Amino acid sequence: MSGTLAAEDFHCAPCALSYAELGVPEAVRIIGEMPANARTALEATPAPVLRSRPEPGIWSALEYACHLRDVYVTSTIRLYRTRTEDRPVLEPMLNDLRAARFHYAETIPEAVLGELESAVDGCLAEVERVRDWDRTASRLPGEVRGTRWLVRQAAHEGVHHVRDIREVSRSGPEPSRPA
């Protein structure tokens, strides 16, 4: 769950989402719909697989939901810093560390979904404050990204990880059927 940032012109084949073709208004729409999409996906997850990793290195559905909450908190902070500071250096999210240290798989789904809604609201409020779409920030050396990219990335994270929740949900045992 870590590594280099996607490029400015990134195309995600599994999501069919292309940053170069994704305008800010469409990204904002996607972000705004994300909490409801995540809720639907998480609520459709069978209880026996909600907290279980289907295999090492792949998060559980609940861990993905927690990650989404953190994505929108982090995106808000990154947008704010990019908007208000001169070329800030942004910290990596340290996704796997967060999942382990904060016991994502043990969280309460309804609480996480409520926090996710608040995080998305905060992110969208910060997007509304952006006036200069040419401002940049960096994370690792050579990873300079602009404010448009930050919004596109936030939209992509939502689409991609809701998809992950759905896939993980299907990886569990088949429900028993009456004989």
HUWO-V268037 format. One record per pair of residues at least 4 apart in sequence whose ideal C-beta (glycine too) atoms are under 8 Angstrom apart, sorted by the first residue. I is the first residue (numbers start at 1). J is the second residue. Records with the same first field share a line. If there is no record, write none. Layout:
I->J, J
This chain:
1->59, 67, 95, 96, 99
2->92, 93, 94, 95, 96
4->140, 143
5->139, 140, 143, 145, 153
6->10, 12, 19, 153, 156
7->19
8->19, 20, 145, 146, 149
9->18, 19, 20
10->18, 19, 156
11->17, 18, 19, 20
12->16, 17, 18, 156, 159, 160
14->160, 163
15->156, 159, 160, 163
17->22, 155, 156, 159, 160
18->22
19->149, 152, 153, 156
22->26, 27, 152, 155, 156
23->27
24->28, 127, 133, 148, 151, 152
25->29
26->30, 155
27->31, 151, 152, 154, 155
28->32, 124, 127, 151, 155
29->33
30->34, 155, 158, 159
31->72, 120, 123, 124, 127, 151, 154, 155, 158
32->120, 124
33->37
34->38, 68, 72, 116, 120, 155, 158, 159, 162
35->39, 113, 116, 117, 120
36->40
37->41, 158, 162
38->42, 65, 68, 113, 116, 158, 161, 162, 165
39->43, 113
40->44
41->45, 61, 162, 165, 166, 169
42->50, 61, 62, 65, 109, 113, 165
43->109
44->166, 169
45->49, 50, 61, 62, 165, 168, 169, 172
46->50, 169, 172, 173, 175
48->52, 172, 173
49->54, 60, 61, 168, 169, 171, 172, 173
50->60, 61, 62, 109
51->60, 61, 62, 105, 106
52->60, 105, 172
53->57, 58, 59, 60, 63, 105
54->58, 60, 168, 171, 172
58->168
59->63, 64, 67, 99, 104, 164, 168
60->64, 104, 105, 168
61->65, 165, 168, 169
62->66, 104, 105, 107, 109, 112
63->67, 99, 104, 105
64->68, 161, 164, 165, 168
65->69, 109, 112, 113, 116, 165
66->70, 98, 99, 102, 104, 107, 112
67->71, 95, 98, 99, 104, 161
68->72, 116, 157, 158, 161, 162
69->73, 112, 115, 116, 119
70->74, 93, 95, 98, 119
71->75, 93, 119, 154, 157, 158, 161
72->76, 116, 119, 120, 122, 123, 154
73->77, 119, 122, 123
74->78, 93
75->79, 123, 126, 150, 151, 153, 154, 157
76->80, 119, 122, 123, 125, 126
77->81
78->82, 90, 137, 150
79->83, 123, 126, 127, 130, 147, 150, 151
80->84, 126, 129
81->85, 88, 90, 137
82->88, 90, 135, 136, 137, 146, 147, 150
83->126, 129, 130, 131, 132, 135, 147
85->137
87->135, 136, 137, 138, 144
88->137, 138
89->137, 138, 139
90->137, 138, 139
91->139
92->139, 140
93->98
94->98
95->99
96->100
97->101
98->102, 104
99->104, 105
102->107
103->107
107->111, 112
108->112
109->113
110->114
111->115
112->116
113->117
114->118
115->119
116->120
117->121
118->122
119->123
120->124
121->125
122->126
123->127, 154
124->128
125->129
126->130
127->151
130->135, 147, 151
132->147
133->146, 147, 148
134->146, 147
135->146, 147
136->144, 145, 146, 147
137->144, 145, 150
138->142, 143, 144, 145
139->143, 145
145->149, 150, 153
146->150
147->151
148->152
149->153
150->154
151->155
152->156
153->157
154->158
155->159
156->160
157->161
158->162
159->163
160->164
161->165
162->166
163->167
164->168
165->169
166->170
167->171
168->172
